[in-house]
Amino acid sequence: MPELPEVETVANGVHQRVHGQIITAVRTTSNPQTFKSPPTELADTLTGSVIDRVHRVGKTIVADLSRNGPPAQLLIHLGMTGRLLVSTPDTPIPPHTHAILTLSSGKELRFVDPRRFGRLSVLHEPYTGPGKEPLTIPLEDFISLFRNRKTPIKAALLNQSLLHGVGNIYADEALHHAGIRPRRHAGRLTRDEFTRLRTALQKVLKQAIKLGGSSVSDYVDAEGAAGFFQLHHRVYSRTGQPCRTCKTLIERIVIGGRSTHFCPTCQK
């Protein structure tokens, strides 16, 4: 599932291509599970609206809309295989395209999702996400999120009600950068370890955004291009390969049902 850097990359790419444009028509398929809002509400809210800004909140792409009536937002959750593409009308429509927004420029904003775990909805109040924003959270707030928690730090990092946007890839990578084992109880980390972890998490996320995210499955950006951060993974999905820092073989365990990768030498 796309994580913060991938969603940020898609949102930024879509914003560059569609902001300021009017949605002139909305077409949807008959797959109800794709829509958290009824298709009729989507069409009524979106048609005639101006796309002011496209940005990310957690793992959700949010389009701010101005319209005749109260402001609204279009929320797009990519799920496991969702793609949001800006295309010309003569570009062949990919299979599993569930929504097409026609824009005043003549281009189309298409939502494609083969496995249909993605969701589209409209909201009439600002969406703030389920947790805190990892790229901007102050150190004291970061520490307070995890203080006294008995769960493994890896599981705590994946808890979207604490920090939203962090997933399996970047939790593994940040813990390696910080030198912390994923099984450590979150509430037992020292202040120095929390400081290292916050710094490492923000560094890894920003580097991944710069490189367009990690393409390890179906992820592509707004133009259908893959990301490159997977070439820089230190531990994620590198089981049995040498650590890029100390050459110890990377190990894989399962925490909370999620594959977890770490270096037994670099991480304590």
C-alpha positions in Angstrom: 0.0 0.0 0.0 1.4 3.4 -0.9 2.8 5.3 2.1 3.4 8.9 2.9 6.2 9.6 0.3 4.2 7.9 -2.5 1.0 9.7 -1.7 2.9 13.0 -1.4 4.5 12.4 -4.8 1.1 11.7 -6.5 -0.6 14.6 -4.8 2.2 17.0 -5.8 2.2 15.8 -9.4 -1.6 16.0 -9.7 -1.6 19.5 -8.2 0.9 20.7 -10.7 -1.3 19.5 -13.6 -4.8 20.3 -12.4 -4.9 23.1 -9.9 -7.1 26.1 -11.0 -9.1 23.9 -13.4 -12.9 23.4 -13.3 -14.4 19.9 -13.2 -16.9 19.9 -16.0 -18.1 16.3 -15.9 -17.9 13.2 -13.7 -18.2 9.6 -14.9 -18.2 6.7 -12.4 -18.5 2.9 -12.7 -21.1 0.8 -11.0 -18.6 -0.7 -8.4 -20.1 0.6 -5.2 -17.2 -0.5 -3.0 -15.0 2.1 -4.7 -17.1 5.0 -3.3 -17.5 6.0 0.3 -19.8 8.8 -0.9 -22.7 7.9 -3.3 -21.7 8.5 -6.9 -24.6 10.9 -7.2 -23.2 13.0 -4.4 -19.8 12.9 -5.9 -21.1 14.1 -9.3 -23.3 16.8 -7.7 -20.4 18.1 -5.5 -17.6 17.9 -8.1 -19.3 19.1 -11.3 -18.6 22.9 -11.7 -16.1 23.0 -8.8 -12.6 24.5 -9.1 -9.7 22.5 -7.9 -7.8 24.9 -5.7 -5.2 22.6 -4.3 -4.2 19.0 -4.2 -2.3 17.9 -1.2 -1.7 15.0 1.2 -3.1 14.3 4.7 -1.7 11.1 6.1 -2.1 8.5 3.4 -5.0 10.3 1.8 -4.9 12.6 -1.3 -7.1 15.7 -0.6 -8.4 18.1 -3.3 -9.7 21.4 -2.0 -12.6 22.6 -4.0 -14.3 26.0 -4.4 -17.8 25.9 -5.7 -21.2 27.6 -5.7 -22.0 26.7 -2.1 -19.9 25.7 0.9 -16.3 24.6 0.1 -15.8 20.9 -0.2 -12.9 18.4 -0.5 -12.5 15.3 -2.6 -10.7 12.6 -0.7 -8.8 9.8 -2.6 -7.4 6.8 -0.8 -5.3 4.8 -3.2 -5.6 1.5 -1.3 -3.2 -1.2 -2.5 -3.3 -0.7 -6.3 -5.0 2.6 -6.8 -3.5 5.1 -9.3 -4.5 8.7 -10.0 -3.5 9.7 -13.5 -3.8 12.9 -15.5 -4.4 11.9 -19.1 -5.5 13.4 -22.5 -8.9 12.1 -23.7 -7.2 10.2 -26.6 -5.1 8.2 -24.2 -6.6 4.7 -23.9 -8.6 4.2 -20.7 -6.9 1.6 -18.6 -8.9 -1.4 -17.3 -10.4 -1.0 -13.9 -10.8 2.8 -14.3 -13.6 3.6 -11.8 -13.9 7.4 -12.1 -13.0 10.0 -14.8 -13.2 13.7 -14.0 -13.2 15.9 -17.2 -11.4 19.1 -16.7 -11.7 22.6 -18.3 -8.3 22.1 -19.9 -9.7 19.1 -21.8 -7.6 16.6 -19.8 -9.0 14.0 -17.6 -8.2 13.0 -14.0 -8.6 9.2 -13.9 -8.9 6.9 -10.8 -7.7 3.4 -11.7 -7.8 0.6 -9.1 -7.6 -3.1 -10.2 -8.2 -4.6 -6.7 -10.7 -2.0 -5.6 -9.4 -1.3 -2.1 -9.1 2.4 -2.9 -11.9 4.8 -2.0 -13.3 8.1 -3.2 -15.4 10.4 -1.1 -16.4 14.1 -0.7 -16.3 16.0 2.6 -17.8 19.3 3.5 -15.4 20.0 6.5 -11.6 20.1 6.6 -10.1 16.6 6.7 -7.3 16.4 9.3 -6.5 12.7 9.2 -6.5 10.2 12.0 -3.1 11.0 13.7 -0.2 13.5 13.9 1.8 14.5 10.8 5.3 12.9 11.0 7.1 15.5 8.9 6.2 18.4 11.2 5.5 16.9 14.6 7.6 18.6 17.4 9.9 16.4 19.4 8.0 16.6 22.7 4.7 15.7 20.9 6.5 12.8 19.2 7.8 11.5 22.6 4.4 11.8 24.2 2.7 9.7 21.5 4.7 6.7 22.5 5.4 7.2 26.2 4.1 4.3 28.4 3.0 2.3 25.4 3.8 -1.4 25.8 3.6 -2.3 22.1 6.7 -2.9 20.0 8.0 0.4 18.5 7.5 -1.0 15.0 3.8 -1.6 15.7 3.4 1.8 17.3 4.9 3.5 14.3 2.3 1.8 12.1 -0.6 2.9 14.3 -2.3 5.6 12.1 -4.1 7.1 15.1 -0.7 8.1 16.5 1.3 9.1 13.4 -0.5 9.0 10.0 1.2 8.2 6.8 4.0 5.9 8.1 3.8 2.3 6.8 5.9 -0.8 6.7 8.7 0.3 4.4 9.5 3.6 6.2 9.1 2.3 9.7 11.7 -0.4 8.9 14.0 2.1 7.3 13.7 4.7 10.0 14.4 2.2 12.8 17.5 1.0 11.0 18.7 4.6 10.6 18.1 5.2 14.3 19.8 2.0 15.4 16.7 0.7 17.2 15.4 -2.9 17.1 11.7 -3.1 16.0 10.7 -5.4 18.9 11.7 -2.8 21.6 8.8 -1.6 23.7 7.9 1.9 22.6 7.5 3.1 26.2 10.9 2.0 27.2 12.9 4.0 24.6 15.1 6.7 26.0 14.8 10.4 25.1 17.9 10.1 23.1 16.5 7.1 21.1 13.2 9.0 20.5 15.2 12.0 19.3 17.2 9.7 16.9 14.1 8.0 15.7 12.2 11.2 14.9 15.2 12.6 13.1 15.7 9.4 11.1 12.0 9.1 10.2 11.8 12.6 8.9 15.1 12.2 7.0 14.0 8.9 5.4 10.5 10.3 4.4 12.0 13.5 2.9 14.6 11.5 0.9 11.9 9.1 -0.4 9.7 12.1 -1.5 12.7 13.6 -3.3 13.2 10.3 -5.1 9.5 9.8 -6.0 8.7 7.1 -3.5 9.3 3.4 -3.5 8.0 1.3 -6.4 7.8 -2.2 -4.9 4.4 -3.2 -6.3 1.9 -1.2 -8.3 2.8 2.3 -7.3 3.3 5.0 -10.0 3.1 8.8 -10.0 0.6 11.0 -11.8 2.2 10.4 -15.1 2.5 6.6 -14.6 6.3 6.7 -13.7 7.9 4.6 -11.0 9.8 5.9 -8.0 13.4 5.2 -7.1 13.7 5.1 -3.3 13.6 1.3 -3.4 17.2 1.4 -4.7 18.2 3.0 -1.4 16.4 0.6 1.0 18.8 -0.4 3.8 16.7 -3.3 5.3 13.2 -3.4 3.8 12.7 -6.6 1.7 16.4 -7.4 1.9 16.2 -10.5 4.0 19.5 -12.5 3.8 21.3 -9.7 2.1 24.3 -7.9 3.7 23.5 -4.8 5.7 24.7 -1.7 3.8 26.4 -0.5 7.0 28.1 -3.5 8.6 27.6 -6.4 6.2 25.6 -8.5 8.7 22.8 -10.4 7.0 19.4 -8.7 7.3 16.8 -10.7 9.2 13.1 -10.9 8.9 10.5 -11.3 11.7 6.8 -10.7 12.0 5.4 -8.0 14.3 1.6 -7.5 14.4 1.2 -9.6 11.3 3.6 -7.4 9.3 7.0 -8.5 7.8 9.7 -6.6 9.6 13.3 -6.3 8.5 16.3 -5.3 10.6 20.0 -5.6 11.1 20.9 -7.6 14.3 24.2 -5.8 14.6 23.4 -2.1 13.8 20.0 -2.1 15.7 20.0 -2.5 19.5 
